Amino acid sequence: MIREIELEAEQLKDRTSAYEYLETLFHFDEPCHNLDALHDSLSEVSEECNIILKKDAVEKICSEPYAYKILMVIGKACEENPNLHILFR
């Protein structure tokens, strides 16, 4: 079964809440407090997972500089980890 995770843009606006939110969504083993740690944690995701992005979420993420950086890290992790996929809806 493929797990589906819908990203909520509002949760990615500031660093602290963004990492807490992502840790909860992905059930990371280790806490991540920066973009490198986020990438490392996403690289270790072993279950198949679809990351869902709706149009309004993409627009909000792209308007917030740090949220955009997080999205770029997620995109890079999806390129490297065959268990992660981004779906736009």
C-alpha positions in Angstrom: 0.0 0.0 0.0 1.3 3.4 -0.9 1.1 6.1 1.8 -0.2 9.5 0.7 0.9 12.7 2.4 -0.6 16.0 1.5 1.6 18.9 2.3 0.0 21.9 3.9 1.8 25.1 3.0 0.8 26.9 6.2 2.8 24.4 8.2 6.0 25.2 6.3 6.2 28.9 6.9 8.8 29.0 9.7 11.6 26.6 10.4 10.7 25.3 13.8 7.1 24.4 13.0 8.0 23.1 9.5 10.5 20.5 10.8 8.1 19.4 13.6 5.3 19.1 11.0 7.5 17.1 8.6 8.8 14.8 11.4 5.2 14.0 12.3 4.2 13.4 8.7 7.1 11.1 7.8 7.8 9.5 11.2 11.5 10.2 11.0 13.7 8.3 13.4 15.9 11.3 14.1 14.7 14.9 14.5 15.8 17.3 11.7 16.6 20.9 12.4 18.0 22.0 9.1 17.7 21.3 5.4 20.6 18.8 5.3 19.1 16.8 8.1 15.7 16.9 6.3 17.4 15.6 3.1 19.1 12.8 5.1 15.9 11.8 6.8 13.9 11.8 3.5 16.7 9.7 1.9 16.0 7.0 4.5 12.3 6.7 4.0 11.8 3.0 3.2 8.0 2.8 2.6 6.5 3.9 -0.7 5.1 7.4 -0.3 3.2 9.9 -2.5 3.7 13.5 -1.5 0.6 15.4 -2.7 0.8 19.1 -3.6 -2.4 21.0 -4.5 -2.2 24.1 -6.7 -2.9 26.5 -3.9 -0.3 24.9 -1.7 2.3 25.2 -4.4 1.5 28.9 -4.9 1.8 29.5 -1.1 5.1 27.5 -0.8 6.6 29.3 -3.7 5.8 32.7 -2.1 7.6 31.8 1.2 11.4 31.6 0.8 12.1 29.0 3.4 9.1 26.8 2.4 10.4 27.0 -1.1 13.8 25.7 0.1 12.1 22.8 1.9 10.2 22.0 -1.3 13.4 21.9 -3.2 14.9 19.5 -0.7 11.9 17.3 -0.9 12.1 17.3 -4.7 15.8 16.4 -4.6 15.1 13.5 -2.2 12.3 12.3 -4.5 14.9 12.2 -7.4 17.2 10.1 -5.2 14.9 7.9 -3.2 12.7 5.6 -5.4 10.2 5.3 -2.5 9.2 9.0 -2.7 7.0 10.6 -5.4 5.6 14.1 -5.8 2.1 14.3 -7.2 0.5 17.6 -8.2 -3.3 17.8 -8.0 
